[in-house]
Amino acid sequence: MGRRRKNSSGRDLLLGAALTAGAYAAYKVSQWNRPVPEDTTALEFYHEELLKAQQAELDSALMYNVLADLVTDPDTAEKLRGFAKDEADHATIYYHLTRTELTARDTRSTAICTGYRLLGRAGTFGTLATAEYTAAKACEHLCRHFPEIEMIRDDEIRHGDELLAMLKQ
């Protein structure tokens, strides 16, 4: 049986999730330079990774819409809804690659909304900015094989920048 952390705060849980995502991204970076075998296509080689990215985009679209309903500032809500639209567009790009229909899961929405209630705007937006930058880094190697993913990478960086800018408002 695993050991349970006593008195872990919501901030600890969100930070742990962000660090876990960062460690996973570091592992993925170590895998990026593997060549695509000659007997397979890049689409076949990266299919599972593309599916995971598609699911993450769908989950993020839902999360940003739910978070927009929680915030009290109308300008922030509008920006978050814009992020949700971007994430849905990203999921569509991945769909065109995978040809697999997926459904958004509410796990991420539940976690981030709980975090927002516990940590407020600063803790939540900071964590989301880190997640956006991690997502941009995680799809970097896919851009070499799928040029349409470059737009996704650029949007993730823009989202991270805008989330950090919202912290200063």
C-alpha positions as a Markdown table, in Angstrom:
| # | Residue | x | y | z |
|---|---|---|---|---|
| 1 | Met | 0.0 | 0.0 | 0.0 |
| 2 | Gly | 1.3 | 3.5 | -0.9 |
| 3 | Arg | 2.0 | 6.1 | 1.7 |
| 4 | Arg | -0.6 | 8.9 | 2.0 |
| 5 | Arg | 0.6 | 12.5 | 2.4 |
| 6 | Lys | -0.8 | 14.1 | 5.5 |
| 7 | Asn | -2.2 | 17.6 | 5.3 |
| 8 | Ser | -1.4 | 18.1 | 1.6 |
| 9 | Ser | -2.9 | 21.3 | 0.4 |
| 10 | Gly | -4.6 | 21.9 | -2.9 |
| 11 | Arg | -1.5 | 23.8 | -4.0 |
| 12 | Asp | 0.6 | 20.8 | -3.2 |
| 13 | Leu | -1.7 | 18.6 | -5.3 |
| 14 | Leu | -1.7 | 21.0 | -8.3 |
| 15 | Leu | 2.1 | 21.5 | -8.0 |
| 16 | Gly | 2.5 | 17.7 | -7.9 |
| 17 | Ala | 0.4 | 17.3 | -11.0 |
| 18 | Ala | 2.4 | 20.0 | -12.8 |
| 19 | Leu | 5.7 | 18.4 | -11.8 |
| 20 | Thr | 4.5 | 15.0 | -12.9 |
| 21 | Ala | 3.5 | 16.5 | -16.3 |
| 22 | Gly | 7.0 | 18.1 | -16.4 |
| 23 | Ala | 8.7 | 14.8 | -15.7 |
| 24 | Tyr | 6.6 | 13.1 | -18.3 |
| 25 | Ala | 7.5 | 15.8 | -20.8 |
| 26 | Ala | 11.2 | 15.3 | -20.0 |
| 27 | Tyr | 10.8 | 11.6 | -20.6 |
| 28 | Lys | 9.1 | 12.3 | -23.9 |
| 29 | Val | 11.9 | 14.6 | -25.0 |
| 30 | Ser | 14.3 | 11.7 | -24.5 |
| 31 | Gln | 12.2 | 9.7 | -26.9 |
| 32 | Trp | 11.8 | 12.3 | -29.6 |
| 33 | Asn | 15.0 | 11.7 | -31.4 |
| 34 | Arg | 14.1 | 8.1 | -32.2 |
| 35 | Pro | 13.9 | 7.7 | -35.9 |
| 36 | Val | 10.7 | 6.5 | -37.5 |
| 37 | Pro | 11.3 | 2.9 | -38.7 |
| 38 | Glu | 11.5 | 2.5 | -42.4 |
| 39 | Asp | 8.7 | 0.0 | -42.5 |
| 40 | Thr | 6.1 | 2.4 | -41.0 |
| 41 | Thr | 4.8 | 5.9 | -41.6 |
| 42 | Ala | 5.1 | 8.8 | -39.2 |
| 43 | Leu | 1.3 | 8.6 | -38.7 |
| 44 | Glu | 1.4 | 5.0 | -37.7 |
| 45 | Phe | 4.5 | 5.5 | -35.5 |
| 46 | Tyr | 3.0 | 8.5 | -33.6 |
| 47 | His | -0.7 | 7.4 | -33.6 |
| 48 | Glu | -0.9 | 6.7 | -29.9 |
| 49 | Glu | 0.8 | 10.0 | -29.1 |
| 50 | Leu | -1.6 | 11.9 | -31.4 |
| 51 | Leu | -4.6 | 10.2 | -29.8 |
| 52 | Lys | -3.3 | 11.3 | -26.3 |
| 53 | Ala | -2.8 | 14.9 | -27.6 |
| 54 | Gln | -6.3 | 14.9 | -29.1 |
| 55 | Gln | -7.8 | 13.8 | -25.8 |
| 56 | Ala | -5.8 | 16.4 | -23.9 |
| 57 | Glu | -7.1 | 19.1 | -26.3 |
| 58 | Leu | -10.7 | 18.0 | -25.8 |
| 59 | Asp | -10.4 | 17.9 | -22.0 |
| 60 | Ser | -8.8 | 21.3 | -22.0 |
| 61 | Ala | -11.6 | 22.8 | -24.1 |
| 62 | Leu | -14.1 | 21.6 | -21.6 |
| 63 | Met | -11.9 | 22.8 | -18.7 |
| 64 | Tyr | -11.5 | 26.3 | -20.0 |
| 65 | Asn | -15.3 | 26.6 | -20.6 |
| 66 | Val | -16.0 | 25.5 | -17.1 |
| 67 | Leu | -13.4 | 27.8 | -15.6 |
| 68 | Ala | -14.8 | 30.7 | -17.6 |
| 69 | Asp | -18.1 | 30.1 | -15.8 |
| 70 | Leu | -16.3 | 30.3 | -12.4 |
| 71 | Val | -14.4 | 33.6 | -12.9 |
| 72 | Thr | -16.2 | 36.8 | -12.0 |
| 73 | Asp | -14.3 | 39.1 | -14.4 |
| 74 | Pro | -16.1 | 39.2 | -17.8 |
| 75 | Asp | -12.9 | 40.0 | -19.8 |
| 76 | Thr | -11.1 | 37.0 | -18.2 |
| 77 | Ala | -14.1 | 34.8 | -18.9 |
| 78 | Glu | -14.1 | 35.9 | -22.6 |
| 79 | Lys | -10.4 | 35.1 | -22.9 |
| 80 | Leu | -10.9 | 31.7 | -21.3 |
| 81 | Arg | -13.7 | 30.9 | -23.7 |
| 82 | Gly | -11.3 | 31.9 | -26.5 |
| 83 | Phe | -8.8 | 29.4 | -25.2 |
| 84 | Ala | -11.6 | 26.8 | -25.1 |
| 85 | Lys | -12.3 | 27.5 | -28.8 |
| 86 | Asp | -8.6 | 27.2 | -29.7 |
| 87 | Glu | -8.3 | 23.9 | -27.8 |
| 88 | Ala | -11.4 | 22.5 | -29.6 |
| 89 | Asp | -9.8 | 23.6 | -32.9 |
| 90 | His | -6.6 | 21.8 | -31.9 |
| 91 | Ala | -8.6 | 18.6 | -31.2 |
| 92 | Thr | -10.1 | 18.9 | -34.7 |
| 93 | Ile | -6.6 | 19.1 | -36.2 |
| 94 | Tyr | -5.6 | 15.9 | -34.3 |
| 95 | Tyr | -8.9 | 14.3 | -35.3 |
| 96 | His | -8.0 | 14.8 | -39.0 |
| 97 | Leu | -4.7 | 13.0 | -38.3 |
| 98 | Thr | -6.1 | 10.2 | -36.1 |
| 99 | Arg | -9.5 | 9.7 | -37.7 |
| 100 | Thr | -10.7 | 8.7 | -34.2 |
| 101 | Glu | -13.7 | 10.3 | -32.5 |
| 102 | Leu | -13.1 | 11.0 | -28.8 |
| 103 | Thr | -15.2 | 12.5 | -26.1 |
| 104 | Ala | -14.0 | 15.1 | -23.6 |
| 105 | Arg | -13.6 | 13.9 | -20.0 |
| 106 | Asp | -14.3 | 16.1 | -17.1 |
| 107 | Thr | -11.4 | 15.0 | -14.9 |
| 108 | Arg | -9.2 | 18.0 | -15.7 |
| 109 | Ser | -12.2 | 20.4 | -15.3 |
| 110 | Thr | -13.0 | 19.0 | -11.9 |
| 111 | Ala | -9.4 | 19.2 | -10.7 |
| 112 | Ile | -8.7 | 22.8 | -12.0 |
| 113 | Cys | -12.0 | 24.1 | -10.7 |
| 114 | Thr | -11.3 | 22.6 | -7.3 |
| 115 | Gly | -7.9 | 24.3 | -7.5 |
| 116 | Tyr | -9.4 | 27.6 | -8.4 |
| 117 | Arg | -11.7 | 27.5 | -5.4 |
| 118 | Leu | -8.7 | 26.6 | -3.1 |
| 119 | Leu | -5.9 | 28.7 | -4.7 |
| 120 | Gly | -7.7 | 31.4 | -6.5 |
| 121 | Arg | -6.7 | 33.0 | -9.7 |
| 122 | Ala | -3.0 | 33.3 | -9.1 |
| 123 | Gly | -2.4 | 29.6 | -8.2 |
| 124 | Thr | -4.6 | 28.3 | -10.9 |
| 125 | Phe | -3.5 | 30.5 | -13.8 |
| 126 | Gly | 0.1 | 30.0 | -12.9 |
| 127 | Thr | -0.4 | 26.2 | -13.0 |
| 128 | Leu | -2.3 | 26.4 | -16.3 |
| 129 | Ala | 0.5 | 28.6 | -17.8 |
| 130 | Thr | 3.0 | 25.9 | -16.9 |
| 131 | Ala | 0.8 | 23.2 | -18.4 |
| 132 | Glu | 0.4 | 25.2 | -21.7 |
| 133 | Tyr | 4.2 | 25.6 | -22.0 |
| 134 | Thr | 4.7 | 21.9 | -21.3 |
| 135 | Ala | 2.1 | 21.1 | -24.0 |
| 136 | Ala | 4.0 | 23.3 | -26.5 |
| 137 | Lys | 7.3 | 21.5 | -25.7 |
| 138 | Ala | 5.6 | 18.1 | -25.8 |
| 139 | Cys | 4.4 | 18.6 | -29.4 |
| 140 | Glu | 7.5 | 20.2 | -30.7 |
| 141 | His | 8.9 | 17.0 | -32.2 |
| 142 | Leu | 5.6 | 16.2 | -34.0 |
| 143 | Cys | 5.9 | 19.5 | -35.9 |
| 144 | Arg | 8.8 | 17.9 | -37.9 |
| 145 | His | 6.4 | 15.3 | -39.3 |
| 146 | Phe | 3.0 | 17.1 | -39.2 |
| 147 | Pro | 3.4 | 20.8 | -40.1 |
| 148 | Glu | -0.2 | 21.6 | -39.1 |
| 149 | Ile | 0.8 | 21.0 | -35.4 |
| 150 | Glu | 3.0 | 24.1 | -35.5 |
| 151 | Met | -0.1 | 26.3 | -35.1 |
| 152 | Ile | -1.0 | 24.2 | -32.0 |
| 153 | Arg | 2.4 | 24.7 | -30.5 |
| 154 | Asp | 2.3 | 28.4 | -31.1 |
| 155 | Asp | -1.2 | 28.7 | -29.6 |
| 156 | Glu | -0.1 | 26.8 | -26.5 |
| 157 | Ile | 2.8 | 29.3 | -26.0 |
| 158 | Arg | 0.4 | 32.2 | -26.6 |
| 159 | His | -2.0 | 30.8 | -24.0 |
| 160 | Gly | 0.8 | 30.4 | -21.5 |
| 161 | Asp | 1.8 | 34.0 | -22.1 |
| 162 | Glu | -1.7 | 35.3 | -21.8 |
| 163 | Leu | -2.4 | 33.4 | -18.6 |
| 164 | Leu | 0.7 | 34.9 | -17.0 |
| 165 | Ala | -0.4 | 38.4 | -18.3 |
| 166 | Met | -3.8 | 37.8 | -16.6 |
| 167 | Leu | -2.0 | 37.3 | -13.3 |
| 168 | Lys | -0.7 | 40.8 | -13.5 |
| 169 | Gln | -4.1 | 42.4 | -14.0 |
